[in-house]
Amino acid sequence: MRLHTLRQDGAHHRAWGDTDVLELSCAAPGVLRIRLAAGARDAYMTYPHLPPKVSAMLAPNRPAPLPLTPGTAQPGEWCLTGGGLSVTVTQATGHIRVQELHDDGTPGRTLAELHDWTTTPDPVRRRTAALHAPPAHSYLGFGQKVGPLDKRGMHLTFWNTDCFPHHLDTDPMHLTVPFTTVLTPQGQAHGLFMDESWRSEIDVARRDPTRLTLTSAGQELDLYVLQGPTPQGVLRRYADLTGHAPLPPLWSLGAGQSRWGYKSADEIRSIIAAYREHDLPLDSVYLDIDYMDAYKVWTWDNSRYPDPAALVKEAREAGVHLVPIVDPGVKAEPGYDVYASGTAADHMVRTARGDVLLGEVWPDPAAFPDFTRPPVQDWWADLHKRFTDLGITGQWNDMNEPANFSLRGTPSTLGITGFNVGQQYTEGKTLPYDARHGNRTHLEMHNVYANGMAEAARTGYARHAPAVRPFILTRAGAAGIQRSAAVWTGDNASRWSHLQLSLPMLMGLGLSGIPFSAPDVGGFDLDSSGELLARWYQAALGYAFLRNHASNFTAYQEPWRFGEPYLSVIREALQMRYRLLPHLYTLTHQATTGALPPLRPLALHHPQDPQARTEASSYLLGEGLLVAPVLHANTAQRQVYLPGTDRWTETFNLSAFGDTHDGQRSVTAHAALNTLPIYLRAGHAVPLTDTAPHTTHARWERLSWLAHAGPDGLQGTLYEDDGEGHGPHRLTRLWAERSGTRLVIGRQEEGDLPRTVRTEQLHLTGLDAVTDVQGARSHRFEDGLLRVTLPEGWTEISILTGER
């Protein structure tokens, strides 16, 4: 018999047999934790107790677990219930079944079935569990992965990797998020999250089409089952478990420009000036490794950047924020204060023999701060004062997998390509498996290394610039990284295929609890073309942030480099984004409170629609706006699938309304180079503003609602605040109700932000006729479009439609 004893330890229930231990608990309503320790007798001296676990992936201030109580069980089984879930364990086999509970307490839909959990003889892949994978279920998410939206049929590796350049089949990449949203054919959802920082793999019904197999190099498998029943519900539970993303500043949503190869402060000034001369919006310029003195982090090259404070001030006066890169590799140089203080306080990663581990990143040799330990994070946080004293409030963490080109003083690690028990082993361009993070190995802590670096950065800004909201960007990370940073998807290429793969990758990240992510617009490697760059800027309309970034070894790809007609197309794409900022900022706020990403796959809101579940060439911004960019060269039209049963009206380039189409069908969008197909769903209103050279604050003085009346009315939302900082806010909700021939549209406000004096208009389609508008300053109805100028402080208008 595999398990013979069941005991309650506080909020946990522990079952064990001769060798194995199982621990069950209810982490939160609708969230069951299953801690599997096959072979625990050999792995833990505390057997049959499991040692306490500290997770870098989970939110640090989670509520206490809920109690589980015994339920009705068959002979040879145990049954526990709690938090709306039921878990049944078969003693002889260790089979585990997790089900929803109906309101009357009876078991309902099965969320997860674990067939077996074992120890394998391979010393790297030590713990394995197999879950039933019903043939029609879809598996979305899993973090930063290439490939289709549904990862069924793929074998995935979770080991953060400096993968330059990545390709259409690259795996692993920079980010580890072993979390998936599972969709049934009926559109019901639940989630599976493996809280393991160790190197791990997940086989998504590839080797065995009936099984989802989890494998970890650690001593156990820690699995969470998250109830839905909607994809939105799964994401909210996951964010409650691993942490919600903080609200970024408004300026981070504006246009950004970057290049590895901007050599001096004067070149930065020239880039800002060129944006203004070409009437292109710009809010940020990123500084790559060239600004540092000999690649020493937290330094400036005084010959090329003689007065950083003056440069930062001058850029801010032009409406531009500077965002410097920060790498974890600290140059091992006598007299360099960061290296001296870090080594003196024992803050660096060490070799298995206890020496400070030295490698090569950009500085050579380089030591690596051990961000997995709180004292090191605290030390690193204080270094951010060097930025905040200059007025810098954003940074870009790079090379933090951690990347390492070679090792110094440890020749036995060089050239080894296979695992050899008892020797050092390095998998990819990083640190050896046996490098030491305190009393833990790199094999365990590698994937969460970047989380500690990002947490230190957020702590540093909170400590030294508490009045601002910083923008922190990271390349690497693990589940929970959203608590501290937005994610950039790494060094892509200037290829159409990379434009195409960016959308399902961003959708997968959004469905993995990381709402703020984006790739480099135009591509980092290789030379872009004018057409590719123009189409990429259009596709980036709904990216969480927008940065044009290129390599030092490629042609310059600032928008004006390609001449006309591309410059005009890019200018219009950027102006569209700035007009859309009220909506994008509102969605950004919603991401921090409700865990829904701004850029969403169709499947998130239409999970029951088979075609929506696989569509990844277009995306939703909220529930009501669908963006369908052109993703292929020399193309002036594309097919667009419109999901759901509501109607959709064309509003290409966010301009005049066009034709209206029924949902659940594909339509042909004619899209010349200067055209971005966009559709507005019936029943929804989207707030817009005027374009501007750069952002200022999120208190919109000119506002236009783009609205499409539905059979039951419409809805819209607007979030406003000062754009950064922690001051007052205002949330405005637009609503509408139909009663016979009357459509009443109202506005409700909440929050303590003083009301903005502004000009406000409503552009409404979806009405066949309008005879009068009551409560408006003025109105005009022509060709099916109602234009209304709204009075200051309005709360309600009434539209007489003449329809029945």
N, C-alpha and C positions, 0 to 999 in steps of 0.2 A: 504494500500500500504506500502511495507516494506521500500523502499527508494524513496524519492520524490525530493531531491535536489542534484545537482552536481556542485561543485565549484573547480576552480584551485587554488592551493596554491603553487606558485613557480613551482618546477618540479613535484609536487604531485597533483593528482586529488582526491578530497574528496567527497564522497556521503553519505548522511544520511537520516534517516527517523525519526519516532517518538522515537525509542529506539536504533537503530543500526547505526554503522558508518563503512564505507568501504573506505580504502585509497589505491590508485593505483599509481605506479611509475615504471619507467624503470631504474633498478639499473645499467645496462650495456647493451651493444648490446646483444640481445638474452636472456636477463634476466628480467623477470617481477616480481615485488614485489606486493603481495596482502596482505594487513594488514586488518584483520577481527576483528571487535570489536562488537560482539553481546551483547546487553544489556549495551552499552557504557554509556547511560544516567545515569544508577545507578553506573557504575564502575568509571567514570571519572568526576571530577568537571568541567573539561574543555569542556565537551560535547557542541557542536558537533565537537570540535577539539580533536585530539588525542595528548597526551603529547609526547615530544621528547623521543626517545628510544636509549639507549646506549647498544650495544650488545657486549658481550665478545666473541662471536663466529665469528663475521665478522672481516676481516682484517681492521686494524685501518686507513690505508691510501688509502681507495678506491676512485676511481674517482667519481665526482659528478654525480647524476642521469641524464639521458637523458630526453629530453622533450617528453611528449605524446601529440598528437594532435587529435582533433575530427575526426572520420571517419564516413562512411555511416552507419546509423542505422535504424532499423525498428521502427515503433511507439511503445512506451513503453520500448525502449531499449536505452542504451548509448553505443557508440563504440569509443574506443581510440586506436591509433596506435603509434608505436615508436620502434626503435631498432630492426626492422625486425619482430615484433610481433603485434598481434591485440588482444584486449580484449573487450568482449561484456558483458554487464551487463543487466539483465532483472529487471526492477524496482520493479515489483510487488512481485517477489519471491526472489530476490537477487541471482539468478542463474548467474554464471560467466563462460564464455568460453574463453579460451586462444588458439590462433591459430598462426601458422607461416604465414608470408606474402610472397607471390610470388614476383618476381622481378617487376611485373606490379602493385603491391599494392593490389592484390586481396587475400582474405584469403585462406590458404591452410590447411595443416594437423592440426588437433586438438591436442593440447598437454595436456590440462587439462580442466575438466568440474567440477565445484563445484555445487553440487545439493542444499545443504543447509548448513548453519552455524548458530549454536544455542548456547544458554546457558543452561546447565543442572542443575538440582536442587542439585546434589551432591556437597558439598562444596570443595571436593578435585579435582574432574574432572569437571572443570567449563566451558571450551569452547570446542566445537566440530565442525568439518567441515567434510563433506563427499564428496569425489571425485569419479567420475565414474571410475571403474576398468574394462576395456574391458576384456573379458574372456581369450583371448590368450596372454595378455601382461605379461611379466616377470618383477619382482621387485628385483633388485640386490642391495647389499650394506647394509645400515642401521647400519654400524659400526661393533662393536664386538658382533656378535651373533653366536650362535651355529646353526646347521641345514644345510640344503642344500643351494646352491648358490642362487637359486630363493626363496625368502621369501614369495611368494604368499601362502596364507593359514595359515599364522602364526599371532599371536597376540603378539606384542612386547611392552615391558615396558622400558622406559628410565629414570633410576634412578641409578646412579653409586653406585655399591654395592661391598663390600668386601665379595666375594662369595668363601670361601674356605671350602671344595673343590668344584669346579664346576663340573657339570655332563653334559651328552649329551643333556639334556633338560633344562639346567639352563637359566633363564632369570629373571631379568636383570643381566648384568655383570658390568665390571669396566668402561665402556666407553659409552658416549652418542653422537651419530651422527645420528640425524633424517633426513638423506639424502639418496635418492635412485635414481639409474639409471633405468629408465623404458625402456624395449625393446619391440618393436612390433614384430609380427611374421616375418615381412619383414626385420628385423634387424635395423630399425630406432630407434633412442634413444632420450630421453629427461630426464630431472632431476627434482626432487621435493625435496625441502629443507625447513624444518620447523625451523625457527630461534627462538626457545623457550628454555630458560634455565630451565624453571619450570619442575617439574615432569610431564612426558607426556607418552602417549601411542599411538601406531599406530596399527590399525587392518588392516592387508593386505588381504582383501577379505576373511576373515575367517568366521565372523558372517554373512556377506552378500557377496556372491561371486561376486557381481557387484559393490562393494564399497570399497574404501580405506578410512578409517575413522581416522582422526587426533583428538587427545584429549589433552588438556593442562590444568594444574591447575592454569594457569595465567589468566589475565583479557582479553586476546586477543589471536589470532592466527596470526603469521607472516609467510607467505608462499612465497617462491620464486619458480618460474617456469623457468627452464633452457632449452634453445633450444639445440639440438644436431647439426646435425642429427646423428652423430656417438657417440658411448660411449666415445671416446677420446675427442670429442668436449665438451661433458657434463662435463668431469673431468677438462678440462682446464677452463671452465667458473666457475665451483665450486671453483677451486683454486684461480682464480682471485677475487672471492667474499670473501672467507674465509682465504686466504693466502696460499702462496707457501712454501714448506718445504725448509729449508736451507741445504746446502751441508754438510754432516757429514765428519769427518776426515777419511782417508783411514784405519787407524788402527781399527776403529770400525767395519769394514767388516771382520776383521780377527777373528780367534778363540778366544772365551772367556771361562773362567772357573769360577764357582761360587759354593758356598755352604753356607747355613745357618749352621754355626758350625765351620768354620775356626777360631780357638781360639786365634791365636797369629801371630806376625810378622814372627816368625820362621816357622810356618806352611805354611804361604804364600810363604816363600822362598823355602820350600820343594816342594810345588806344582809346582812352576816355574821350579825348578831343575828337577823334575820328567818328566815334559813335554819335556825338552831338552834331558834328558837321553833316553827317548823312541822315540826320533826323531819325535816328534809331534809339528806341528806349534802352536804358541800361541802368542796372541797380547794383551790380557787383563785378569786381575783377578778382580772379583767383591768382595767387602768387605761388608758383611751383618752386621746386627746390633751388632755383637759381638765386633767390633772394638771400639765402643763408651764407654765412662765412664758412667755407670749406665743408658744407653740408652739416654743420654743427647746429642741432636743433636749439631753438630759442636764441639764435644770434642773427645778426644782419651783416651783410657784406658792406662795410663802410665805404668802399670805393664806388660801388654801384648804387647803393641805397644810403647816402650819407646822412639823411635826416628822415627816418621813418615816420616820426610824429608829424612832421610837416606834410609828408606825402599823404598820410591818412587823413589829415585835416583838409587838405586841398581836395582830395577825392570826395570826402563827405560833403564839402561845399558844392560839388558838382552833382550831388545826389547818388554817389557811388560808395559802396562799402568794399573794403579790401579784405579778402579771405585767404590768409596764408596757409600753406601746407604745414603739417606737423607729422614727422615720422617718429616711430618709437626707437630706432637705432640711435644710440648716444655714442659719439665718437670717443674712443678710448685714447685720450690725449692728456698727458700731464699738464696741469695748469688750467684745464678747461673746467669751469666751476660746476657745471651740471654733472659731468662725469665724476668729479672729485666728491661732491656731496652725495651722489647716488651710491657710489661704492663705499664711502665711509659709513653710510647708514645701512649697508647690506640690502640695498634695494634692487640689485640686479639678479637676473636669472643665472643659475650656476650649473656647472657640469655635474655629472654623476659623482665625480671625485671631489667636488666642493669648490673648484676654482670658478671665478667669474667667467662665464661663457663669452667668448669673443668670436664674432663673425664679421660679415661684410654686407652692408646694404648700400647706401651711398657713401657714408663715412666708412673708412677702412683703416684699422679695425673698429668694430662697433660692439658695444655692450647693450643689453636689452633689459629695460626696467620690467620688473615682475608685477604687472598690473593686476594680477590675481589676488594680491594681498592689500588690505586696507591701508597700512602705513605707506605703501608705495603710491597708492592713489592719492593720498593726502599730500605727499611730497610733490607729486606731479601737478596736482591742482594748484599749488602755490606758485608754480612756475608760470601760470597763466597771467599773473600780474604783469609780466613783461609785455603782454599783449594789451591788457585792459588799460594800462597806463598810457598806451599810445592811442587809445580810442577804438581798438579793434574789438568787435563783438561777434566774430564768426571765424571758424577755422575748418580745415579739411584734413582729417586724419587718414593717412595713406600708409601703405606697406605694413599694415598691422595684422596680417594673418598669424604670426609675424613672418614677413618675407626675409630671407637671408640667402645671399648669393653663394657664400662659401663659409667654411669654419676655419678659425685660426687656432693653431696649437693642438689640433685633434686630428691628425692625418688618418687615423683609422676609420673616420666617418666618410672619407672622400671616396667616391667611385662605387660605393655599395648600392646596389639596386634592388636587392631582395632582403627579406627579413632573416636575420640570423640571431637566434636566441643567445643571450649573454653578451652581445656586442652592441655598440651604438648603431642606431639606424635612423636615417633621415629620409622622410617621405616628401619629396618635392623640395622646393627652395625655402626651407624653414629650419627650425631647430631640431635636434635629435629627440627621438622618443624619450630618452632617459634624462634629458635636461631637467633640472630641479626647480620647481616653484614652491619654495618652502619644503614641506614634506610630501609634495605631490609631484608627479612626473608630467612632462610636456605632453605625453600621450593622452593624459586626462584633461589638461588645462588648455591645450592648443586652441580649440575651437572657441573658447570664451575669453581668450586673451584680449581681443579688441573691445569687448564689453567693458572691461575694467578701465581701459584707456579712455573710452568715451564717457564713462561715469566720472572719471577724474576731471575731464574737461568741463562737464556740466557743473561739477562741484566748484571748479576754479572760477567760472564766470559768476556763479551764485555768490561766491565768497568775495570776489574783487570787483564785480560790476552788478550788484544785486538789483539795480533798477531796470536792467535790460533783459530782454529774452534773447539768448544767444542762438546762433545757427551753427550746429555742429554736423559735419558731414563725415561719413566713414565709408571705407571700402569693405572692410571685413567686420564680422560680428557673428553673433549667435542669437537664438531665440531670446527675447528680452532686450535686444539692442535698441528697439523702438523707444524705450524709456529715456534714452540719452541722445540718439542721433538719427538723422536721415541717412539713407544708403545710396551711394553711387555704385553703379553696377560694374565698374572696372573698365579696363582698357579694351574697348571695342574697336571696330575697324570701319573705315569709310566705304562700306559696301551696302548695297540695297538689302542683302540678306540680313545684315545686322540691324538695319532699320526695321525689317519685318520681325525679327526675333525679339526686339525690344518690348513690343506690346504684350505678348504672352508672359515674358519674364516679369514685367511690372505688375501684371495682373496676378501672377503667382505670388509675388512678394506681398501685394495687397491682401490676398487671401491667406497669407502667412502671418498676419498681424503687424506688418511693416507698412504703414500707410504712405510714408514719404520716401519715395525712391525715384530715380531717373537715370538714364544713360547719358553719355556724352553726345550732345547734338552734333551731327555731322561726322562723328566717328573720330577716334583718337589716332589710330594707325592708318597708314596709307593716305593717299591724296583724295580729298573729296572733289565732287563736281558741283557746279552751280545748281543743277537740277536736283541732285541728291540733297544738298544742303537746304534748298528751298522746301522740298517736300518734307524733310526732317523737322524743320521749324514748324510746318503746319501740323505734323503729327504730334509735336510737343505742346500743342495748345493746352492739353490737360495734364502734362507732366507735373509732379509735385514741386519740382524746381526745374529751372531751365539753364543749362550751362553748355556753351560751345567750347569744346576743349580738344586740343590737338597736340601731337607729339612734336618734339624738336626736330625730328627727321622727316617731317612732311611739309608740304606747301602750306603757307598761311591760309586759314579758312575763316577769317573774319568776314562778315556778310558782304562788305564792299569789294572784296578781292575778286569777285566773279562778274562784276559789271551788271548791266541790264540784259534781260528782264529780271534776273534773279534778285538783285538788290531790292527792287520794288516789291517783289513777291514776299521776300523775307520781312521787309518793313511792314507790310500789311499783316503778315502772320503775327509779328510782335505786337502790333497795335491791337489786333484781335485779342491777344492774351491780356493786354492791359485793360481793354474794355471789359473783359470777363472777370477781372480781379475781384469784384464784389462776390461773385458766385464762387470762385476758386477759394477765396478766403473763408467764406461761409462753410464750404465743404471741408477745408482744412480744420476749422474749429470743430465741426461735427466728427472728424476723425479722432480728435483728442478726447471727445466725450462719449462717442458711441462706437468707436473702433472701426468705422467703415472708411475705406480709403477714398480719396477724392476721385481717382481714376479707377473705374470698376469694370470688371468683365460683365457681359450681359447675363451670365449665369448667376450672378449675385442676386439680381432682382427677378430673374425668370428661370429658376432652377428646374421647373417642370417642363421647360421647352427644350426638346432634344437638340435642336439646332443652336439655340443660345448657349447650351452647355459646352459646345466645342468652338464657338466663334471667338476668334482672337485677333481679327484684323480691324476691328472697330471697338470702341469702348464707350462707356457711359460716364458722364460727369454728374454725379448724383443719380436720381432715378429718372429725370426727365429730359436730359440732353444727351444725344448720341452723336459721337464724332467718328467719321469714317474716312481717314486720310488715305491718300493714294500712296501705295507702298512699292510700286514697281516703276522702272524707268520707261520713258517714252509712252506714258499711258495718260489718256485724257478721259477715261471713264472707269467705273468699277461697279460691281454688284454689292449692295448693302442689304443685310438682313435686318429687318425691323421686328423686334420681339413683342410678345404680349398681344392682348386683344384691343388695346387702345389704338387710336390713330396717331400718326406722326406727320408733322408738317415740315417741309424744307425751310431751313433758314441758313442757307449757305453763306459762309463768311460772316455770320451773325448779322446779316443785313436783311433785305426785304424777304418776306415770306414767299414761298413758292407753292408747289403742288402739295397736296395732302394725301397720305397713303394709309391703307389699312395695315395693322400689325400682322405678325406671323407670316410674313412673305418677304421675298427679296425684290428689290427695285434696282433699276439702273440709275446711277448717279453720273451725270456728265460733269467732269471736273478738269477743265483746262488747268494749266500750270498755276494760274492765279486763283484757283477755286478750291476751297476746303468744304466738302459735304458735311453738313450738320443738320440734325433733325430734332425738333422739339415735340415732346410727347403731350398728347391731350391731357388736360388737367394739371398742367405744371406751368409755373412762372419762374423766370431766371432773371436775377438783377444784373444790370450792366452799368458801366459808367463811361466817361470820356477817356480816350487815350491820353498819355502823359509821357514826358521824357524819362521820368522815374517815379517811384512811389513816394508818398509823403506819410499819410496816415490813413487808417481804414475808417474814416468818417466821411462818407461819400457825399460831396456837395452837389453833384449832378448824378441823378439816378434814373435809369430806364428799366422798366420791367418788360421783358419779352415773354408774352403769355399766350397760351393755347387753351381756350376754354374746352372743357370736357363735358360729358353729359351731366355730371353732378357738380360742376364748378371747376375750381382750380386751387392750387396751393403753391406757396413759395416761401423761402426763408432768407433772411439777411442777417449776418452777424457783423457787428462793428465795434471797434475800439480804437486806441491810439496807434495801432500797428506794431508797437513793441512795448515792453514794460508790462506792468501788472496792475494797471489802472482800471477804471470803470469800463463797462461794456453795455451794449444794447443788442437785444435779439428781437427782430421784427418778423412777424408771421403774416403772410398774405393768405387770405382765404376767400372763397366764393361759394355761393349757394344759388341754385336755380329754384324758382317758384313760378310755375306757369310761364308767362312771357317776360318775367323779371329775373335778371341776374344781379345779385347783390355781391359786391366785392368789398371786403373790409380789411383793416390792418390792426394788428395787436402788437404792442411793444412791452418788453420787460427789460429790466436792467437799470443801472444808475448812470449811464453815460448821458450827459446833457444832449438834448435834441439838437441835431444839426439843421441849420437853415439851408435849404437846398431846393433845387429845381427837380421836380419828379414827374415822370411821364409813364404812361402805360400804353404798350403796343399789343393789341389783342386780336388774335385770329380765332376762327372756329365758330363765328356767328354768321348766320345767313342774312340777317337784316338788323338794323338798329334804328329805332324811332326817336329815342331821347336818352340822354345821360344826365342824371340828377346828382348834384354834389360835386361836379367837376368844374374846373376853371374854364376849360374849353374842350371841344371834341370835334373829331371829323371821322366819318365812316366812308370808306371808298374802296371798291374792289375787294370786299370781304375783310378789310383791315380797319379796326377801330383804333384811332390815336386819341389819347386822352391826356390833357395837361391837368395835373392834380394840384389842388390847393395846398398851401403850407399847413402841416399838421393835420392832414385829412385822416379820417378814421373809417369812412364808408362812402361808397358811391353806388348808385342804382342804375342799371342799364335796362331799358325797355327794348326787347328784341323783336317784338311783333311775331315771334315764332310760337308754335303750339306743339 
